[in-house]
Amino acid sequence: MTTRIDLRGLLPQELEELAVRLGEAPYRGRQIFRWMHARRAKGIEVMSDLPRAFRERLALVAELPPVRVLNRLVAADGLTRKLLLGLGDGNSIECVLMIYKDGRRRNTACLSSQVGCAMGCSFCATGQGGLQRNLTASEIILQALALGAELAEGEGGNRISNIVFMGMGEPLNNYEAVMKGVRIFEDPSGWGISHRRITLSTCGIVPGIERLAREKPPLELAVSLHAVTNELRDKLMPINRRYPLEELIPACRRYAEITGRRVTFEYALIAGVNDRREDARGLSRLLRDMLAFVNIIPLNPVAGSGFKGVPPAAARAFVALLQEAGLEAAIRDSRGQDIAAACGQLRFASREVL
């Protein structure tokens, strides 16, 4: 049995090449792309401006796999929603939609890049089950399609405005598929999402950061830091044993210098672990004179981790110390704790399935 091509994971030029192989003009590939990513077509048969014979030939070699939503949870705010999606091999992943009705009115899709995660950060739920596999570009796109379908007309007309790769997995360990997904999201004939609205978060894969700097995809880069000494970061984030601060911070500096874009550093405040005045001073020294921004995240609860977050007043005081030292810093808006949809809470399985 021949496996059919998953069309959603193909770039426009790849679709043009496919059209030519099937005996059509290259522009037919662009038509397919628009149907999938601008019109959100669910099947080849609805692509009405393609010749019927071409659609029939295309369906023999290609497909649009359905979006399978296994579970849907809505936070108390009504604006944060988590989906559990089923994949073709029986695995499942979680992704999150965050609707903002402030002055900027944006709809942010938090996407996963892997099934599970191999990084093993001690405060994160995703890594507790280990890594199953990388996601394909199509599976990355499917998440955005599922989250976009959650939007009513009054919530942006089914339009995702921002993408953050902050879900399950380490994006830089699935570089090719993630970057392919980014190129599909950016294409103006499809999703048309500006590169300034796409953020890639990493736990600190130095070669991946250096590759991003060389290739200069104009994305927002966020680095999960969470500690200012190797001793503590080794305990919280095992990846630090491979890429310690002496390698990570210079790589981030080079990234900012080469690209001209600031690096966002994520810092989860853990009560009694990394929330002291000395930690704030250390963070200020570490990032001094760098084009950087610090996102302070009061730790979200994760069963079995043994860690606790800090109260709001302590988070505000920590931010004030950073600002006094000249760093740009703020407390990140944390959404969806009540449905385990906040930072570090996603898992590759769910106890409740619809």
C-alpha positions as CSV (number, residue, x, y, z in Angstrom):
1,M,0.0,0.0,0.0
2,T,1.4,3.4,-1.1
3,T,1.3,6.2,1.5
4,R,-0.3,9.3,0.1
5,I,1.4,12.7,0.4
6,D,0.2,15.0,3.2
7,L,-0.5,18.2,1.3
8,R,-0.7,20.5,4.2
9,G,3.0,20.0,4.9
10,L,4.2,21.1,1.5
11,L,5.5,24.6,0.6
12,P,4.1,26.4,-2.4
13,Q,7.0,25.4,-4.7
14,E,6.6,21.8,-3.7
15,L,3.0,21.9,-4.6
16,E,3.9,23.5,-8.0
17,E,6.3,20.6,-8.6
18,L,3.5,18.1,-7.7
19,A,1.1,19.8,-10.1
20,V,3.6,19.5,-12.9
21,R,4.2,15.8,-12.1
22,L,0.5,15.3,-12.4
23,G,0.3,17.0,-15.8
24,E,-0.9,20.5,-14.8
25,A,0.6,24.0,-14.9
26,P,2.6,25.1,-11.9
27,Y,0.1,27.7,-10.8
28,R,-2.3,24.9,-9.9
29,G,0.0,24.3,-6.9
30,R,-0.6,27.8,-5.7
31,Q,-4.3,27.2,-6.0
32,I,-4.0,24.2,-3.8
33,F,-2.0,26.1,-1.2
34,R,-4.6,28.9,-1.0
35,W,-7.4,26.4,-0.7
36,M,-5.7,24.7,2.3
37,H,-4.3,27.7,4.1
38,A,-6.4,30.7,3.2
39,R,-9.8,29.0,2.8
40,R,-9.1,26.2,5.2
41,A,-10.3,23.4,2.8
42,K,-11.0,20.1,4.5
43,G,-10.8,18.0,1.4
44,I,-9.4,18.0,-2.2
45,E,-12.9,17.5,-3.6
46,V,-14.0,21.1,-2.5
47,M,-11.2,22.8,-4.5
48,S,-13.7,23.8,-7.2
49,D,-11.4,25.9,-9.4
50,L,-9.2,22.8,-10.0
51,P,-10.2,20.7,-13.0
52,R,-12.2,17.6,-11.9
53,A,-9.8,15.2,-13.6
54,F,-6.9,16.9,-11.8
55,R,-8.6,16.6,-8.4
56,E,-9.2,12.9,-9.1
57,R,-5.5,12.3,-10.0
58,L,-4.4,14.4,-7.0
59,A,-6.6,12.4,-4.6
60,L,-4.9,9.2,-5.7
61,V,-1.5,10.4,-4.5
62,A,-2.3,13.0,-1.9
63,E,-4.6,13.7,1.0
64,L,-5.7,16.3,3.6
65,P,-5.8,14.3,6.9
66,P,-8.7,15.3,9.1
67,V,-8.2,17.3,12.3
68,R,-9.1,14.9,15.2
69,V,-10.0,16.8,18.4
70,L,-10.1,14.2,21.2
71,N,-10.6,16.6,24.1
72,R,-11.4,20.3,24.5
73,L,-11.1,22.2,27.8
74,V,-12.1,25.9,28.3
75,A,-10.6,27.9,31.1
76,A,-12.7,29.9,33.5
77,D,-11.8,33.1,31.7
78,G,-13.5,31.7,28.6
79,L,-10.6,33.0,26.5
80,T,-8.1,30.2,27.0
81,R,-8.7,26.8,25.4
82,K,-6.7,23.6,25.3
83,L,-7.2,20.9,22.7
84,L,-6.0,17.3,22.7
85,L,-5.4,16.2,19.2
86,G,-5.1,12.7,17.9
87,L,-2.4,11.9,15.4
88,G,-2.4,9.3,12.7
89,D,-0.1,6.9,14.5
90,G,-2.2,6.9,17.7
91,N,-0.1,9.5,19.6
92,S,-1.7,12.7,20.9
93,I,-0.5,16.2,21.5
94,E,-1.9,19.3,23.3
95,C,-2.0,22.8,22.0
96,V,-3.5,26.0,23.4
97,L,-5.5,29.0,22.1
98,M,-5.2,32.3,24.0
99,I,-7.7,35.1,23.0
100,Y,-6.8,38.6,24.0
101,K,-9.5,41.3,23.9
102,D,-7.2,44.1,24.9
103,G,-6.3,47.0,22.6
104,R,-4.3,44.8,20.3
105,R,-7.0,42.1,19.9
106,R,-4.9,39.1,19.1
107,N,-5.4,35.4,18.9
108,T,-2.3,33.4,19.9
109,A,-1.8,29.7,19.1
110,C,0.6,27.9,21.4
111,L,1.9,25.0,19.3
112,S,3.8,21.8,20.1
113,S,6.8,20.7,18.1
114,Q,7.3,17.2,19.4
115,V,5.2,14.4,21.0
116,G,6.5,14.7,24.5
117,C,10.0,16.1,25.3
118,A,13.4,14.7,26.0
119,M,14.8,17.7,27.9
120,G,13.6,16.6,31.3
121,C,13.2,20.0,33.0
122,S,12.3,19.3,36.6
123,F,9.5,21.8,36.8
124,C,7.8,20.8,33.5
125,A,5.0,18.3,33.0
126,T,5.8,17.6,29.3
127,G,9.1,15.9,29.9
128,Q,7.8,13.5,32.5
129,G,6.7,11.1,29.8
130,G,9.8,11.4,27.7
131,L,10.1,12.0,24.0
132,Q,8.0,9.9,21.6
133,R,8.9,11.5,18.3
134,N,9.1,14.8,16.3
135,L,6.1,16.3,14.7
136,T,5.8,16.8,10.9
137,A,5.2,20.2,9.4
138,S,1.7,19.1,8.6
139,E,1.0,18.2,12.2
140,I,2.3,21.6,13.2
141,I,-0.2,23.2,10.8
142,L,-3.0,20.9,11.9
143,Q,-2.7,22.4,15.4
144,A,-3.2,26.0,14.1
145,L,-6.2,24.8,12.0
146,A,-7.8,23.2,15.1
147,L,-7.3,26.2,17.2
148,G,-8.5,28.6,14.5
149,A,-11.7,26.6,14.2
150,E,-12.3,27.5,17.9
151,L,-12.6,31.2,17.0
152,A,-16.1,32.6,16.4
153,E,-16.6,35.4,14.0
154,G,-16.6,38.0,16.8
155,E,-13.2,36.7,18.0
156,G,-11.2,37.5,14.9
157,G,-13.0,35.7,12.1
158,N,-11.3,32.4,12.6
159,R,-7.9,34.1,12.3
160,I,-4.8,33.2,14.3
161,S,-2.7,36.3,14.5
162,N,0.3,35.1,16.6
163,I,2.2,31.8,16.8
164,V,4.3,30.7,19.7
165,F,6.3,27.5,19.7
166,M,6.0,27.1,23.4
167,G,4.0,23.9,23.7
168,M,5.3,20.3,24.0
169,G,8.8,19.6,22.9
170,E,12.0,21.5,22.0
171,P,11.6,23.3,18.6
172,L,15.3,23.5,17.9
173,N,15.5,19.7,18.1
174,N,12.9,19.5,15.3
175,Y,14.4,22.4,13.3
176,E,13.5,21.4,9.7
177,A,9.8,20.7,10.4
178,V,9.4,23.8,12.6
179,M,11.0,26.1,10.0
180,K,8.9,24.6,7.3
181,G,5.8,25.3,9.3
182,V,7.0,28.8,9.9
183,R,7.4,29.4,6.1
184,I,3.9,28.1,5.5
185,F,2.5,30.4,8.2
186,E,4.3,33.4,6.8
187,D,3.3,33.0,3.2
188,P,0.9,35.9,2.3
189,S,-1.3,33.7,0.1
190,G,-2.1,31.5,3.0
191,W,-2.0,32.3,6.7
192,G,-0.1,35.6,6.2
193,I,1.3,35.8,9.7
194,S,4.1,38.3,10.1
195,H,7.5,36.9,11.3
196,R,7.3,39.4,14.1
197,R,4.3,37.5,15.4
198,I,6.0,34.1,15.5
199,T,8.1,33.2,18.5
200,L,10.3,30.2,18.9
201,S,11.1,29.1,22.5
202,T,14.2,27.0,23.3
203,C,15.6,25.6,26.5
204,G,19.1,26.5,25.2
205,I,20.2,24.3,22.3
206,V,23.3,26.3,21.4
207,P,23.9,24.9,17.9
208,G,20.3,25.6,17.0
209,I,20.5,29.2,18.2
210,E,23.7,29.6,16.2
211,R,22.0,28.1,13.1
212,L,19.1,30.6,13.5
213,A,21.6,33.4,13.7
214,R,23.3,32.2,10.5
215,E,20.1,31.7,8.5
216,K,18.4,34.7,10.0
217,P,14.8,33.6,9.8
218,P,13.4,36.8,11.3
219,L,11.6,35.2,14.3
220,E,11.3,36.2,17.9
221,L,13.6,34.1,20.0
222,A,12.8,33.2,23.6
223,V,15.3,31.3,25.8
224,S,14.2,29.4,28.9
225,L,16.8,30.4,31.5
226,H,15.4,29.9,35.0
227,A,18.7,30.1,36.8
228,V,21.9,32.2,36.8
229,T,24.4,29.6,38.0
230,N,25.4,26.3,36.4
231,E,24.9,24.5,39.6
232,L,21.2,25.4,39.9
233,R,20.5,25.2,36.2
234,D,22.0,21.7,36.0
235,K,19.4,20.6,38.6
236,L,16.5,22.4,37.0
237,M,17.4,21.9,33.3
238,P,19.7,18.9,32.5
239,I,20.4,20.4,29.0
240,N,22.7,22.9,30.9
241,R,25.2,20.1,31.5
242,R,25.7,19.9,27.7
243,Y,25.3,23.7,26.9
244,P,26.3,25.5,30.1
245,L,25.8,29.2,30.7
246,E,29.3,30.0,29.5
247,E,28.2,28.7,26.0
248,L,24.5,29.7,26.1
249,I,24.8,33.4,27.0
250,P,27.5,34.2,24.4
251,A,25.4,32.4,21.8
252,C,22.4,34.6,22.7
253,R,24.6,37.7,22.5
254,R,25.8,36.7,19.1
255,Y,22.3,36.1,18.0
256,A,21.2,39.5,19.1
257,E,24.2,41.2,17.4
258,I,23.9,39.3,14.1
259,T,20.1,39.6,13.8
260,G,19.6,43.0,15.5
261,R,16.7,41.4,17.4
262,R,16.4,41.2,21.1
263,V,16.3,37.9,22.9
264,T,13.6,37.2,25.4
265,F,14.7,35.3,28.4
266,E,12.0,33.3,30.3
267,Y,12.6,33.0,34.0
268,A,10.1,31.0,36.1
269,L,10.2,32.1,39.7
270,I,10.3,29.1,42.0
271,A,9.7,29.8,45.7
272,G,12.9,29.3,47.7
273,V,14.9,28.2,44.7
274,N,15.7,31.1,42.3
275,D,13.7,34.0,43.7
276,R,16.3,35.7,46.0
277,R,17.7,39.2,45.7
278,E,21.0,37.5,44.8
279,D,19.4,35.8,41.9
280,A,18.1,39.1,40.5
281,R,21.5,40.6,40.8
282,G,23.0,37.6,39.1
283,L,20.5,37.8,36.3
284,S,21.3,41.5,35.8
285,R,25.0,40.7,35.6
286,L,24.5,37.8,33.2
287,L,22.5,39.9,30.7
288,R,24.2,43.2,31.1
289,D,24.6,45.2,27.9
290,M,22.7,42.6,25.8
291,L,19.7,43.4,23.6
292,A,17.4,41.4,25.9
293,F,14.0,41.3,27.6
294,V,13.2,39.2,30.7
295,N,9.8,37.6,31.1
296,I,9.2,36.7,34.7
297,I,6.8,33.7,35.1
298,P,5.5,32.8,38.5
299,L,5.9,29.0,38.4
300,N,2.8,27.2,37.3
301,P,1.9,24.1,39.5
302,V,3.0,20.7,38.1
303,A,2.0,17.6,40.0
304,G,5.0,15.7,41.3
305,S,7.6,18.4,40.8
306,G,7.7,19.5,44.4
307,F,8.1,23.1,43.4
308,K,5.9,26.1,44.2
309,G,5.4,29.5,42.6
310,V,5.8,32.8,44.3
311,P,3.0,35.2,45.3
312,P,2.3,38.1,43.0
313,A,4.0,40.7,45.3
314,A,7.2,38.7,45.3
315,A,7.2,38.5,41.5
316,R,6.6,42.3,41.3
317,A,9.5,42.9,43.7
318,F,11.8,40.7,41.6
319,V,10.9,42.6,38.4
320,A,11.6,45.9,40.2
321,L,15.1,44.7,41.1
322,L,15.8,43.9,37.5
323,Q,14.4,47.2,36.2
324,E,16.5,49.1,38.8
325,A,19.6,47.3,37.3
326,G,18.7,48.5,33.8
327,L,17.1,45.4,32.4
328,E,13.8,45.4,30.5
329,A,11.6,43.0,32.4
330,A,7.9,42.3,33.1
331,I,5.7,39.6,34.5
332,R,4.2,37.4,31.8
333,D,0.5,37.0,31.7
334,S,-0.1,33.4,32.7
335,R,-3.3,31.9,31.3
336,G,-5.1,28.5,31.7
337,Q,-3.7,27.2,35.0
338,D,-7.2,25.8,35.8
339,I,-7.1,23.5,32.7
340,A,-3.4,22.7,32.9
341,A,-2.7,24.8,29.8
342,A,-0.2,27.2,31.2
343,C,3.6,27.2,30.6
344,G,5.1,23.8,31.6
345,Q,1.8,22.1,32.1
346,L,1.1,20.4,28.7
347,R,1.4,16.6,28.4
348,F,1.2,14.2,25.5
349,A,-1.8,12.3,27.0
350,S,-5.0,13.4,28.7
351,R,-7.1,11.5,31.3
352,E,-10.3,12.7,29.8
353,V,-11.3,12.0,26.2
354,L,-14.6,13.2,24.7
